[in-house]
Amino acid sequence: MRWPGDAPGRGLAGRLLAALALVVVTGGLTAWVVAGAVGPAIFHQHMVEAGTEADPTAVQHAEEAFRSASALALGIALAAAVLASLAVSVFLTRRIASSLGTLSAATTRIAAGRLDSRVARPSLGAEFDQLADAFNDMARQLENGDALRQRLLADVAHEVRTPVAVIGAYLEGLEDGVTTLTPETVSVLRDQGARLARLATDLAAVTRAEEGARSLVLAPTAPGTLLSAAHAGARSAYALAGVDLTVDVDPGLPTVDADTDRMSQVLGNLLDNALRHTPRGGSVRLRAQRTGTGRVRLSVADTGDGIDSDQLDLVFERFYRVDTARDRDRGGAGIGLAIVRALVHAHGGTVVARSAGAGTGSTFDIDLPPAG
């Protein structure tokens, strides 16, 4: 809708002010017309009923006095109402325009790459506060996504440097005739190529895991069901490695809201990690119990290498390896535990690592809220 005199590009404040002024003026004119047409007739009727019609001069004088007083009172009231309405309108339109201008400026900064831009809640009502909160949530997600992208780029650059250097050195040696294409050379090149392919697969997996909160299919699930499925999937590899794998589920545990496929991935990664670092003849225990805070704890405890206390908080970082006992020859690229943390957090849970030190084994505890 176009208001009279509404020029293209006029700001929101001007349009709101014009609309409110039009409403106020229209209301004032309507009141003036109605009062002028209805008031005197009603007053004359009351004069007639009061028996004063015998003196027409007195009646005429009284009616003129009524009209003058009514006009003066109505004029003063309408003027005060118009001034008050315009003052309130100017205040509100400026507040609204200022808030929307701030939001527009922040959006421009976001588009320019300044993802740390935020807006304050304008306190103009629930709708405006919700708009500000939604904008800040969007900006925060964009900032987190950009930080994730930068970390991935740094991680990839770090991880591909060694295999690319090895492949380049061998190819240069082959070109210069220093190295011959022996079976050993082919094996090295194949291993480095496989390492790069595994890195690409792991990066895709951890990226999907860190975005897993948007794609989880949650359903009430018994903790024992999760552990039994994990045990069934790993027992063959454990038997082949000579490591004992047991399951212990406390009775009476509540169900948890879980995506069974994702939790199978979590427990599978923890069991793979435990198997890599537990020697033949060792043992790994799967346990489900209730914590003192009412949460359900799923634990994977091994009797393997163990972890130094100053490194417990770092094992969930991508590409982090505790020491030479947890290197690429015995493990992957350091992605598995990062996937575990991302998926557990997506379930609203927490995961921590515990160990008394090197050679004492380690335990990974996943705490999940009960269903409902």
Backbone torsions as a table, in degrees:
resi	resn	phi	psi	omega
1	MET	NA	136.4	179.1
2	ARG	-107.5	124.0	175.8
3	TRP	-80.8	154.4	178.3
4	PRO	-56.2	132.2	178.5
5	GLY	76.7	7.5	-178.3
6	ASP	-77.5	108.8	-177.8
7	ALA	-89.2	147.7	176.5
8	PRO	-58.8	137.5	178.5
9	GLY	89.1	-2.5	177.8
10	ARG	-63.6	140.8	-176.8
11	GLY	-70.4	164.5	-179.8
12	LEU	-62.0	-38.1	-178.8
13	ALA	-61.1	-43.9	179.1
14	GLY	-63.6	-39.9	-179.5
15	ARG	-67.9	-43.7	178.3
16	LEU	-63.2	-42.4	-179.4
17	LEU	-63.9	-42.4	178.6
18	ALA	-63.2	-41.6	-179.9
19	ALA	-65.3	-44.1	-180.0
20	LEU	-67.3	-38.4	177.4
21	ALA	-63.0	-40.4	178.5
22	LEU	-62.9	-40.5	178.5
23	VAL	-64.3	-44.6	-178.2
24	VAL	-64.2	-46.6	-179.0
25	VAL	-63.5	-42.7	178.9
26	THR	-62.0	-43.1	178.0
27	GLY	-63.4	-41.4	179.6
28	GLY	-64.4	-45.1	179.0
29	LEU	-63.9	-39.1	178.3
30	THR	-63.0	-44.3	178.7
31	ALA	-62.8	-39.8	-179.8
32	TRP	-63.8	-46.6	-179.3
33	VAL	-64.3	-44.9	-178.9
34	VAL	-64.4	-44.3	179.7
35	ALA	-63.3	-39.2	-179.9
36	GLY	-69.9	-30.9	-177.6
37	ALA	-87.9	-35.4	-172.6
38	VAL	-96.2	-40.6	-174.1
39	GLY	-58.6	-53.0	-179.1
40	PRO	-60.2	-38.3	179.6
41	ALA	-63.7	-42.3	179.0
42	ILE	-65.8	-41.6	178.7
43	PHE	-62.4	-42.5	179.0
44	HIS	-61.8	-40.0	179.4
45	GLN	-62.6	-39.8	178.0
46	HIS	-66.9	-37.0	177.3
47	MET	-62.9	-42.2	178.0
48	VAL	-62.5	-44.6	-179.4
49	GLU	-66.2	-25.6	179.0
50	ALA	-81.1	-4.9	176.4
51	GLY	83.5	23.6	-179.1
52	THR	-97.8	8.4	-177.3
53	GLU	-69.2	-13.7	-179.9
54	ALA	-69.2	-20.9	-179.8
55	ASP	-116.4	87.6	-175.8
56	PRO	-60.5	-33.1	-179.0
57	THR	-64.2	-43.3	179.5
58	ALA	-64.8	-40.8	179.1
59	VAL	-63.0	-45.0	-179.4
60	GLN	-63.4	-41.0	179.9
61	HIS	-64.4	-42.5	-179.8
62	ALA	-64.3	-40.9	-179.1
63	GLU	-67.4	-38.3	177.0
64	GLU	-65.4	-39.5	176.5
65	ALA	-63.0	-39.7	179.0
66	PHE	-64.0	-44.3	-179.4
67	ARG	-64.3	-41.2	179.7
68	SER	-64.5	-46.0	-179.9
69	ALA	-64.8	-41.2	179.9
70	SER	-64.7	-43.3	-179.5
71	ALA	-63.3	-43.5	179.8
72	LEU	-63.6	-47.6	-179.4
73	ALA	-63.5	-43.0	-179.6
74	LEU	-66.3	-39.1	178.9
75	GLY	-63.4	-45.4	178.7
76	ILE	-62.7	-43.7	-178.6
77	ALA	-64.0	-44.0	-179.7
78	LEU	-66.4	-39.8	178.0
79	ALA	-61.9	-44.4	178.1
80	ALA	-63.2	-40.7	-179.9
81	ALA	-65.6	-41.5	179.6
82	VAL	-63.5	-46.3	-179.9
83	LEU	-61.9	-45.3	179.7
84	ALA	-63.7	-42.8	-179.3
85	SER	-64.6	-43.1	179.3
86	LEU	-65.1	-39.5	179.1
87	ALA	-62.1	-46.6	179.0
88	VAL	-64.3	-40.1	-179.6
89	SER	-63.1	-44.5	178.6
90	VAL	-60.9	-43.5	-179.8
91	PHE	-61.8	-48.0	-177.0
92	LEU	-67.2	-42.8	-179.3
93	THR	-64.9	-37.2	177.3
94	ARG	-66.9	-41.0	178.3
95	ARG	-62.5	-46.5	-178.9
96	ILE	-64.1	-47.2	-179.4
97	ALA	-62.8	-38.7	179.1
98	SER	-64.2	-43.2	-179.7
99	SER	-65.0	-44.9	179.1
100	LEU	-68.2	-33.4	176.0
101	GLY	-64.8	-39.4	176.8
102	THR	-63.3	-42.7	178.7
103	LEU	-64.3	-41.0	178.8
104	SER	-63.9	-41.6	179.1
105	ALA	-64.7	-39.8	178.8
106	ALA	-66.1	-38.4	177.2
107	THR	-62.4	-40.2	177.3
108	THR	-62.9	-40.4	178.4
109	ARG	-66.0	-38.7	176.9
110	ILE	-60.9	-45.3	179.9
111	ALA	-62.7	-27.9	179.5
112	ALA	-84.7	0.5	176.4
113	GLY	102.0	0.4	178.9
114	ARG	-89.2	81.9	-172.1
115	LEU	-76.5	-4.4	177.7
116	ASP	-88.5	6.0	-178.9
117	SER	-69.6	136.8	178.0
118	ARG	-137.8	160.8	176.7
119	VAL	-124.3	147.5	178.0
120	ALA	-82.8	153.8	176.3
121	ARG	-69.7	125.8	-174.1
122	PRO	-77.4	-12.9	-178.8
123	SER	58.0	41.8	175.5
124	LEU	-105.9	11.3	-176.6
125	GLY	131.5	164.6	-176.0
126	ALA	-61.6	-36.9	-177.3
127	GLU	-64.2	-43.9	179.8
128	PHE	-68.2	-38.2	177.8
129	ASP	-65.0	-40.3	177.8
130	GLN	-65.1	-36.8	177.4
131	LEU	-63.9	-43.1	179.0
132	ALA	-64.9	-42.5	179.3
133	ASP	-63.5	-41.9	179.8
134	ALA	-64.3	-39.8	178.0
135	PHE	-63.7	-44.8	-179.6
136	ASN	-64.3	-38.6	176.9
137	ASP	-63.3	-43.1	178.3
138	MET	-61.2	-45.9	179.9
139	ALA	-62.6	-39.2	180.0
140	ARG	-64.9	-41.9	178.9
141	GLN	-65.7	-39.6	176.8
142	LEU	-63.2	-41.0	179.6
143	GLU	-65.1	-42.5	178.7
144	ASN	-65.3	-39.5	178.3
145	GLY	-64.1	-39.1	178.8
146	ASP	-68.3	-39.0	177.3
147	ALA	-63.4	-40.7	177.4
148	LEU	-61.7	-42.8	179.3
149	ARG	-61.2	-43.9	-179.1
150	GLN	-65.8	-39.3	177.9
151	ARG	-64.9	-41.1	179.6
152	LEU	-62.8	-41.8	178.1
153	LEU	-61.8	-43.0	178.9
154	ALA	-65.2	-41.1	179.6
155	ASP	-63.4	-45.1	-179.5
156	VAL	-62.8	-44.5	179.6
157	ALA	-59.6	-38.6	-179.1
158	HIS	-70.4	-42.3	-172.7
159	GLU	-77.0	-32.2	-176.8
160	VAL	-84.1	-10.9	-174.9
161	ARG	-60.1	-47.7	-176.2
162	THR	-66.9	-53.4	-179.4
163	PRO	-62.5	-36.9	177.9
164	VAL	-64.9	-40.7	178.8
165	ALA	-63.6	-41.8	179.7
166	VAL	-64.1	-47.2	180.0
167	ILE	-61.8	-43.7	179.4
168	GLY	-62.0	-40.7	-179.5
169	ALA	-64.8	-42.5	180.0
170	TYR	-66.5	-41.7	179.3
171	LEU	-64.3	-39.4	177.4
172	GLU	-64.2	-39.8	177.6
173	GLY	-65.0	-37.9	177.3
174	LEU	-65.8	-40.6	179.1
175	GLU	-65.3	-37.5	-178.0
176	ASP	-84.3	-5.7	-179.1
177	GLY	80.4	5.0	179.6
178	VAL	-73.8	-34.0	-178.5
179	THR	-117.1	142.2	176.3
180	THR	-105.9	157.8	-177.2
181	LEU	-83.0	77.9	178.2
182	THR	-88.5	165.3	175.3
183	PRO	-56.7	-33.4	178.8
184	GLU	-66.5	-41.1	178.6
185	THR	-63.7	-44.0	178.1
186	VAL	-60.4	-40.1	180.0
187	SER	-63.5	-42.7	179.2
188	VAL	-62.8	-47.2	-179.5
189	LEU	-62.4	-39.9	179.2
190	ARG	-65.9	-40.4	179.5
191	ASP	-63.3	-42.9	-179.8
192	GLN	-68.2	-37.2	175.2
193	GLY	-64.4	-40.7	177.5
194	ALA	-65.1	-34.8	178.1
195	ARG	-64.5	-40.8	177.1
196	LEU	-65.6	-41.2	178.9
197	ALA	-64.4	-40.1	178.5
198	ARG	-65.5	-37.2	177.7
199	LEU	-61.8	-44.1	179.1
200	ALA	-61.5	-41.5	178.8
201	THR	-64.8	-42.6	-179.3
202	ASP	-65.9	-39.8	179.3
203	LEU	-63.4	-42.7	178.1
204	ALA	-63.0	-38.3	-178.8
205	ALA	-67.3	-43.9	-178.1
206	VAL	-70.9	-32.5	176.9
207	THR	-65.8	-43.5	176.8
208	ARG	-63.0	-38.2	-179.0
209	ALA	-66.0	-41.6	-177.9
210	GLU	-71.5	-15.2	173.5
211	GLU	-103.7	11.4	-172.5
212	GLY	-66.8	-20.2	-178.5
213	ALA	-61.0	-23.7	-178.1
214	ARG	-85.1	-14.8	-172.0
215	SER	-123.0	10.1	179.9
216	LEU	-69.5	140.4	173.5
217	VAL	-112.8	94.7	-172.5
218	LEU	-88.7	143.6	176.2
219	ALA	-152.9	145.9	177.2
220	PRO	-59.3	125.0	-175.0
221	THR	-135.6	138.1	177.3
222	ALA	-72.8	134.3	179.0
223	PRO	-56.5	-37.3	179.0
224	GLY	-62.2	-32.4	177.7
225	THR	-65.1	-41.5	178.7
226	LEU	-63.2	-44.7	-178.5
227	LEU	-69.4	-37.5	179.2
228	SER	-64.2	-40.4	178.4
229	ALA	-65.6	-40.6	178.3
230	ALA	-64.4	-41.2	178.6
231	HIS	-62.4	-43.6	-179.2
232	ALA	-63.6	-35.9	-178.7
233	GLY	-75.6	-21.0	-173.9
234	ALA	-110.8	-12.1	-170.0
235	ARG	-64.5	-31.9	179.9
236	SER	-65.5	-45.5	179.3
237	ALA	-64.7	-36.9	179.1
238	TYR	-68.2	-41.4	179.0
239	ALA	-63.5	-40.1	179.5
240	LEU	-65.5	-34.3	-179.4
241	ALA	-85.1	-5.7	-179.9
242	GLY	73.8	29.8	178.9
243	VAL	-113.9	131.2	-177.7
244	ASP	-79.6	131.8	179.9
245	LEU	-122.1	120.1	-177.8
246	THR	-124.2	161.1	179.5
247	VAL	-127.4	134.5	179.1
248	ASP	-136.6	115.3	-178.3
249	VAL	-119.9	121.1	177.1
250	ASP	-67.4	144.9	179.7
251	PRO	-73.6	155.7	173.5
252	GLY	74.5	20.0	-179.4
253	LEU	-75.5	142.7	175.6
254	PRO	-73.9	161.8	175.1
255	THR	-74.9	162.8	176.6
256	VAL	-125.1	149.4	174.0
257	ASP	-79.7	111.8	-173.7
258	ALA	-142.0	146.9	166.7
259	ASP	-88.8	109.8	-170.9
260	THR	-62.2	-36.1	179.5
261	ASP	-66.3	-44.0	-179.3
262	ARG	-67.6	-41.4	179.3
263	MET	-68.8	-30.6	173.6
264	SER	-63.6	-38.1	176.4
265	GLN	-65.1	-41.5	179.0
266	VAL	-60.6	-54.8	-177.5
267	LEU	-66.8	-34.2	177.1
268	GLY	-63.6	-42.0	177.8
269	ASN	-63.9	-41.5	178.8
270	LEU	-65.8	-38.9	178.9
271	LEU	-69.3	-38.5	175.8
272	ASP	-62.2	-43.1	179.1
273	ASN	-62.4	-43.1	179.6
274	ALA	-65.0	-39.6	-178.8
275	LEU	-66.0	-38.2	-179.2
276	ARG	-64.0	-28.3	-172.5
277	HIS	-115.5	19.1	175.1
278	THR	-118.8	122.1	-177.0
279	PRO	-72.2	162.8	176.8
280	ARG	-55.7	137.6	-176.5
281	GLY	91.8	-10.2	177.4
282	GLY	-81.3	-174.4	-177.9
283	SER	-142.8	154.2	175.0
284	VAL	-131.4	134.3	-176.0
285	ARG	-119.9	126.2	171.2
286	LEU	-95.7	128.9	-178.6
287	ARG	-140.0	144.2	173.2
288	ALA	-123.5	128.4	-179.1
289	GLN	-150.0	172.3	179.3
290	ARG	-103.0	137.3	180.0
291	THR	-86.8	171.0	178.4
292	GLY	-66.3	-18.7	179.1
293	THR	-94.3	6.1	177.9
294	GLY	90.5	-0.5	178.5
295	ARG	-83.6	166.8	177.6
296	VAL	-101.7	127.4	-178.3
297	ARG	-108.6	124.7	172.4
298	LEU	-106.7	123.5	-174.5
299	SER	-121.1	144.4	171.3
300	VAL	-124.3	108.8	-175.8
301	ALA	-116.2	130.1	179.9
302	ASP	-122.3	166.4	177.9
303	THR	-108.0	31.9	-172.3
304	GLY	-93.5	-137.1	-168.5
305	ASP	-63.3	-36.3	-174.9
306	GLY	81.3	170.0	-176.7
307	ILE	-137.2	136.6	174.9
308	ASP	-65.3	147.8	-174.3
309	SER	-61.5	-33.2	-177.9
310	ASP	-76.9	-1.9	-179.3
311	GLN	-115.5	1.3	-175.6
312	LEU	-63.4	-37.8	-177.7
313	ASP	-79.4	-9.0	-175.0
314	LEU	-98.9	-13.8	-173.2
315	VAL	-66.7	-18.4	-179.5
316	PHE	-89.8	-3.1	177.6
317	GLU	-76.7	142.2	179.5
318	ARG	-61.6	136.3	176.0
319	PHE	69.2	8.1	178.8
320	TYR	-85.0	136.8	175.5
321	ARG	-126.5	133.9	-172.7
322	VAL	-63.8	-50.7	-179.2
323	ASP	-161.4	-169.2	-177.3
324	THR	-66.3	-19.3	176.8
325	ALA	-72.2	-17.2	-179.4
326	ARG	-120.2	58.3	-176.1
327	ASP	-101.8	-172.6	-175.6
328	ARG	-70.1	-22.4	-180.0
329	ASP	-70.5	-30.0	-178.1
330	ARG	-107.1	-12.9	-177.5
331	GLY	-136.3	-165.7	179.7
332	GLY	-95.7	-143.0	-176.9
333	ALA	-92.9	10.0	-178.5
334	GLY	82.4	30.9	-175.9
335	ILE	-102.9	-30.6	-170.3
336	GLY	-55.1	-46.2	-177.6
337	LEU	-73.5	-27.4	174.3
338	ALA	-65.4	-38.9	176.5
339	ILE	-64.7	-41.5	178.2
340	VAL	-57.3	-50.2	-178.5
341	ARG	-61.5	-43.4	-178.1
342	ALA	-62.6	-43.7	-177.6
343	LEU	-72.2	-37.1	178.2
344	VAL	-65.5	-43.1	177.3
345	HIS	-62.6	-35.8	177.6
346	ALA	-64.4	-26.5	176.4
347	HIS	-84.1	0.6	-177.4
348	GLY	80.5	18.3	-178.0
349	GLY	-110.8	-174.5	177.3
350	THR	-132.3	155.6	176.7
351	VAL	-137.3	134.5	178.9
352	VAL	-135.2	155.8	175.7
353	ALA	-110.3	139.8	178.9
354	ARG	-129.2	140.6	176.2
355	SER	-163.9	144.9	177.7
356	ALA	-85.3	-1.5	179.2
357	GLY	132.3	179.2	-178.2
358	ALA	-60.3	135.7	177.4
359	GLY	81.7	4.0	-176.5
360	THR	-110.7	4.6	-177.6
361	GLY	83.3	171.2	-180.0
362	SER	-145.0	157.3	179.7
363	THR	-131.8	134.3	175.7
364	PHE	-113.8	120.9	-176.3
365	ASP	-109.6	127.1	174.7
366	ILE	-111.0	119.1	178.6
367	ASP	-106.1	121.4	-178.7
368	LEU	-119.2	145.3	176.6
369	PRO	-72.9	147.2	176.5
370	PRO	-64.9	157.0	-179.1
371	ALA	-63.5	148.5	177.7
372	GLY	93.4	NA	NA
